[in-house]
């Protein structure tokens, strides 16, 4: 049940390919082998209102939040974080050169009770 949520400042609209970044992160999560394919969700949230550092309007940010169920060894979380950050850096290489920006990734273990209904797994088994 990994969730990859990319939050980014709206001033990156013209210099960042959001679908390419999401695809790169999604593929990197698949490549980790740490989660079943049907459980991976990757999405972006554009932020219109923000302040970064000295409030210069050119300052930008991309903040990646990864949420995964608890129970994996610490090394798995570390591997996932490193692979996702590498994928983000590669995807954003040109954007990082054009903008003063902050790129960050944080990993969260989902420890609270969650309820869900999943028909994707049934679909995958039928195929």
Backbone as CSV, one residue per row, in Angstrom:
resi,resn,N_x,N_y,N_z,CA_x,CA_y,CA_z,C_x,C_y,C_z
1,UNK,0.821,-1.187,0.000,0.000,0.000,0.000,0.863,1.249,0.000
2,UNK,1.893,1.282,-0.790,2.672,2.518,-0.815,1.919,3.633,-1.523
3,UNK,1.973,4.793,-0.913,1.452,6.012,-1.517,2.652,6.915,-1.748
4,UNK,2.774,7.437,-2.953,3.812,8.413,-3.256,3.080,9.698,-3.618
5,UNK,3.279,10.720,-2.815,2.581,11.986,-3.005,3.630,13.056,-3.283
6,UNK,3.530,13.671,-4.438,4.467,14.721,-4.828,3.755,16.056,-4.677
7,UNK,4.261,16.870,-3.791,3.736,18.218,-3.608,4.753,19.164,-4.241
8,UNK,4.272,20.105,-5.062,5.215,20.988,-5.748,4.649,22.395,-5.896
9,UNK,5.559,23.357,-5.954,5.166,24.756,-6.101,4.746,25.031,-7.542
10,UNK,3.719,25.842,-7.682,3.126,26.106,-8.998,4.073,26.833,-9.950
11,UNK,5.120,27.448,-9.450,6.055,28.128,-10.344,6.907,27.144,-11.152
12,UNK,6.716,25.858,-10.925,7.427,24.846,-11.704,6.620,24.352,-12.906
13,UNK,5.421,24.875,-13.076,4.542,24.382,-14.149,5.200,24.354,-15.527
14,UNK,5.975,25.368,-15.850,6.542,25.452,-17.196,7.868,24.712,-17.342
15,UNK,8.499,24.379,-16.238,9.817,23.749,-16.339,9.857,22.308,-15.846
16,UNK,8.760,21.802,-15.321,8.746,20.451,-14.783,7.680,19.627,-15.492
17,UNK,8.046,18.429,-15.897,7.111,17.494,-16.518,6.544,16.606,-15.412
18,UNK,5.391,16.988,-14.879,4.804,16.278,-13.742,4.491,14.818,-14.087
19,UNK,3.827,14.524,-15.227,3.568,13.113,-15.539,4.857,12.284,-15.643
20,UNK,5.909,12.852,-16.200,7.180,12.118,-16.302,7.756,11.834,-14.912
21,UNK,7.669,12.820,-14.014,8.147,12.612,-12.649,7.340,11.518,-11.959
22,UNK,6.021,11.572,-12.088,5.183,10.550,-11.462,5.490,9.164,-12.018
23,UNK,5.662,9.071,-13.326,5.991,7.782,-13.933,7.346,7.269,-13.454
24,UNK,8.323,8.156,-13.336,9.649,7.758,-12.861,9.583,7.245,-11.424
25,UNK,8.851,7.946,-10.578,8.712,7.524,-9.182,7.942,6.215,-9.073
26,UNK,6.874,6.097,-9.843,6.064,4.878,-9.821,6.918,3.681,-10.243
27,UNK,7.683,3.852,-11.327,8.536,2.762,-11.798,9.625,2.426,-10.792
28,UNK,10.188,3.440,-10.162,11.213,3.193,-9.148,10.637,2.383,-7.987
29,UNK,9.404,2.688,-7.592,8.778,1.903,-6.515,8.584,0.460,-6.960
30,UNK,8.128,0.276,-8.188,7.988,-1.093,-8.712,9.339,-1.797,-8.667
31,UNK,10.382,-1.105,-9.107,11.721,-1.692,-9.189,12.298,-2.070,-7.831
32,UNK,11.814,-1.463,-6.761,12.317,-1.831,-5.431,11.915,-3.244,-5.060
33,UNK,10.812,-3.723,-5.620,10.311,-5.050,-5.259,9.752,-5.099,-3.851
34,UNK,9.464,-3.949,-3.274,9.044,-3.871,-1.869,7.541,-3.838,-1.669
35,UNK,6.787,-3.838,-2.769,5.335,-3.734,-2.645,4.678,-4.372,-3.862
36,UNK,3.493,-4.944,-3.671,2.782,-5.495,-4.820,2.340,-4.375,-5.762
37,UNK,2.428,-4.629,-7.041,2.106,-3.633,-8.056,0.737,-3.007,-7.838
38,UNK,-0.259,-3.825,-7.555,-1.624,-3.293,-7.436,-1.825,-2.416,-6.206
39,UNK,-0.852,-2.360,-5.327,-0.973,-1.514,-4.144,-0.324,-0.146,-4.276
40,UNK,0.415,0.079,-5.357,1.181,1.320,-5.501,0.292,2.430,-6.068
41,UNK,0.343,3.596,-5.417,-0.420,4.768,-5.865,0.525,5.965,-5.887
42,UNK,0.535,6.668,-7.003,1.427,7.812,-7.150,0.609,8.988,-7.661
43,UNK,0.752,10.136,-7.013,-0.054,11.297,-7.397,0.683,12.582,-7.062
44,UNK,0.196,13.672,-7.647,0.822,14.975,-7.419,-0.214,15.976,-6.925
45,UNK,0.262,16.905,-6.139,-0.557,17.999,-5.626,0.180,19.308,-5.885
46,UNK,-0.386,20.124,-6.737,0.180,21.429,-7.080,-0.221,22.429,-5.998
47,UNK,0.735,23.198,-5.526,0.463,24.198,-4.490,0.582,25.592,-5.082
48,UNK,-0.506,26.301,-5.056,-0.559,27.658,-5.602,0.005,28.683,-4.621
49,UNK,-0.223,28.478,-3.347,0.197,29.435,-2.322,1.294,28.806,-1.476
50,UNK,2.441,29.459,-1.400,3.584,28.922,-0.675,4.615,30.033,-0.468
51,UNK,5.506,29.821,0.466,6.677,30.670,0.669,7.871,29.725,0.773
52,UNK,8.934,30.041,0.067,10.143,29.233,0.129,11.308,30.156,0.472
53,UNK,12.013,29.813,1.524,13.224,30.533,1.963,12.959,32.035,2.095
54,UNK,13.641,32.852,1.279,13.521,34.311,1.415,12.316,34.890,0.664
55,UNK,11.416,34.038,0.238,10.174,34.402,-0.470,10.406,34.923,-1.891
56,UNK,11.601,34.731,-2.421,11.841,35.100,-3.813,10.882,34.271,-4.673
57,UNK,10.128,34.907,-5.575,9.138,34.172,-6.370,9.736,33.113,-7.296
58,UNK,11.042,33.153,-7.526,11.685,32.113,-8.332,11.979,30.844,-7.533
59,UNK,12.013,30.964,-6.220,12.275,29.795,-5.381,11.160,28.776,-5.553
60,UNK,11.549,27.516,-5.636,10.576,26.451,-5.873,10.841,25.279,-4.935
61,UNK,9.904,24.341,-4.911,10.124,23.124,-4.135,9.364,21.951,-4.733
62,UNK,9.924,20.781,-4.498,9.255,19.508,-4.748,9.458,18.705,-3.476
63,UNK,8.359,18.292,-2.874,8.409,17.534,-1.626,7.702,16.207,-1.874
64,UNK,8.426,15.122,-1.711,7.880,13.784,-1.966,7.627,13.105,-0.628
65,UNK,6.400,12.689,-0.436,6.009,11.983,0.784,5.699,10.547,0.389
66,UNK,6.337,9.604,1.062,6.123,8.188,0.792,5.513,7.573,2.041
67,UNK,4.375,6.941,1.862,3.695,6.291,2.989,3.601,4.803,2.690
68,UNK,4.151,3.986,3.582,4.124,2.531,3.417,3.689,1.880,4.723
69,UNK,2.998,0.769,4.587,2.599,0.024,5.788,3.820,-0.382,6.604
70,UNK,3.630,-0.447,7.904,4.701,-0.850,8.808,5.012,-2.336,8.634
71,UNK,6.132,-2.743,9.217,6.460,-4.154,9.249,7.623,-4.563,8.367
72,UNK,8.148,-3.651,7.592,9.300,-3.969,6.748,10.579,-3.662,7.528
73,UNK,11.663,-4.358,7.209,12.937,-4.012,7.858,13.349,-2.590,7.513
74,UNK,14.078,-1.960,8.404,14.525,-0.577,8.210,15.295,-0.419,6.899
75,UNK,16.055,-1.449,6.517,16.844,-1.395,5.290,15.956,-1.279,4.052
76,UNK,14.762,-1.839,4.107,13.832,-1.746,2.974,13.371,-0.308,2.801
77,UNK,13.002,0.338,3.889,12.584,1.738,3.813,13.722,2.617,3.283
78,UNK,14.934,2.340,3.729,16.107,3.094,3.270,16.315,2.895,1.768
79,UNK,16.225,1.648,1.310,16.397,1.338,-0.116,15.326,2.038,-0.950
80,UNK,14.090,1.975,-0.509,12.996,2.627,-1.223,13.250,4.125,-1.312
81,UNK,13.600,4.739,-0.194,13.844,6.188,-0.173,14.971,6.562,-1.126
82,UNK,16.053,5.817,-1.097,17.192,6.123,-1.963,16.845,5.945,-3.438
83,UNK,16.115,4.885,-3.778,15.753,4.658,-5.181,14.786,5.725,-5.687
84,UNK,13.836,6.120,-4.841,12.887,7.157,-5.247,13.581,8.514,-5.391
85,UNK,14.482,8.829,-4.477,15.192,10.104,-4.572,16.056,10.140,-5.832
86,UNK,16.715,9.039,-6.142,17.528,8.977,-7.360,16.659,9.165,-8.604
87,UNK,15.479,8.543,-8.615,14.561,8.695,-9.751,14.085,10.137,-9.871
88,UNK,13.793,10.775,-8.744,13.354,12.172,-8.757,14.470,13.077,-9.269
89,UNK,15.678,12.878,-8.773,16.799,13.711,-9.210,17.052,13.579,-10.707
90,UNK,16.949,12.367,-11.209,17.151,12.155,-12.645,16.040,12.825,-13.450
91,UNK,14.801,12.630,-13.030,13.664,13.211,-13.740,13.678,14.738,-13.694
92,UNK,14.164,15.285,-12.598,14.154,16.739,-12.388,15.496,17.399,-12.707
93,UNK,16.397,16.676,-13.337,17.751,17.192,-13.569,17.758,18.587,-14.199
94,UNK,17.012,18.782,-15.266,16.986,20.092,-15.932,16.293,21.148,-15.075
95,UNK,15.231,20.751,-14.397,14.502,21.682,-13.540,15.395,22.155,-12.391
96,UNK,16.168,21.251,-11.826,17.075,21.612,-10.729,18.130,22.616,-11.191
97,UNK,18.510,22.553,-12.457,19.499,23.495,-12.985,18.888,24.867,-13.267
98,UNK,17.594,24.909,-13.570,16.931,26.163,-13.940,16.401,26.955,-12.751
99,UNK,16.045,26.264,-11.692,15.364,26.907,-10.563,16.154,26.783,-9.280
100,UNK,16.163,27.841,-8.464,16.597,27.641,-7.089,15.466,26.872,-6.400
101,UNK,15.754,25.676,-5.958,14.664,24.865,-5.401,15.148,23.902,-4.338
102,UNK,14.185,23.438,-3.578,14.413,22.435,-2.554,13.712,21.166,-2.997
103,UNK,14.455,20.064,-3.035,13.905,18.744,-3.332,14.084,17.907,-2.086
104,UNK,12.993,17.377,-1.582,13.058,16.594,-0.350,12.147,15.378,-0.456
105,UNK,12.505,14.339,0.290,11.694,13.131,0.366,11.607,12.725,1.826
106,UNK,10.411,12.404,2.255,10.253,11.887,3.615,9.443,10.602,3.569
107,UNK,9.821,9.676,4.418,9.205,8.349,4.466,8.389,8.220,5.750
108,UNK,7.168,7.734,5.615,6.302,7.508,6.769,5.821,6.069,6.779
109,UNK,5.868,5.463,7.950,5.248,4.155,8.112,3.796,4.375,8.500
110,UNK,2.909,3.671,7.837,1.492,3.738,8.187,1.273,2.775,9.346
111,UNK,1.022,3.344,10.517,0.854,2.515,11.703,-0.583,2.528,12.231
112,UNK,-1.378,3.475,11.770,-2.755,3.562,12.233,-3.628,2.570,11.471
113,UNK,-4.752,2.277,12.067,-5.744,1.417,11.430,-6.212,2.060,10.135
114,UNK,-6.239,1.305,9.084,-6.779,1.788,7.810,-7.787,0.766,7.312
115,UNK,-8.852,1.253,6.753,-9.868,0.395,6.162,-9.829,0.584,4.663
116,UNK,-10.033,-0.473,3.925,-10.010,-0.350,2.475,-10.798,-1.477,1.841
117,UNK,-11.184,-1.243,0.617,-11.801,-2.268,-0.220,-11.048,-2.236,-1.532
118,UNK,-10.534,-3.364,-1.954,-9.641,-3.409,-3.100,-10.181,-4.394,-4.139
119,UNK,-10.617,-3.869,-5.268,-11.051,-4.751,-6.353,-9.976,-4.876,-7.430
120,UNK,-8.868,-4.151,-7.297,-7.771,-4.273,-8.259,-7.126,-5.652,-8.204
121,UNK,-6.955,-6.187,-7.018,-6.301,-7.504,-6.889,-7.149,-8.585,-7.570
122,UNK,-8.463,-8.465,-7.426,-9.358,-9.424,-8.094,-9.208,-9.317,-9.613
123,UNK,-9.112,-8.094,-10.102,-8.950,-7.844,-11.538,-7.654,-8.453,-12.038
124,UNK,-6.555,-8.265,-11.262,-5.259,-8.784,-11.669,-5.262,-10.308,-11.705
125,UNK,-5.922,-10.955,-10.763,-5.973,-12.414,-10.731,-6.776,-12.968,-11.889
126,UNK,-7.802,-12.243,-12.318,-8.664,-12.692,-13.427,-7.955,-12.580,-14.771
127,UNK,-6.992,-11.686,-14.867,-6.320,-11.446,-16.159,-5.351,-12.540,-16.531
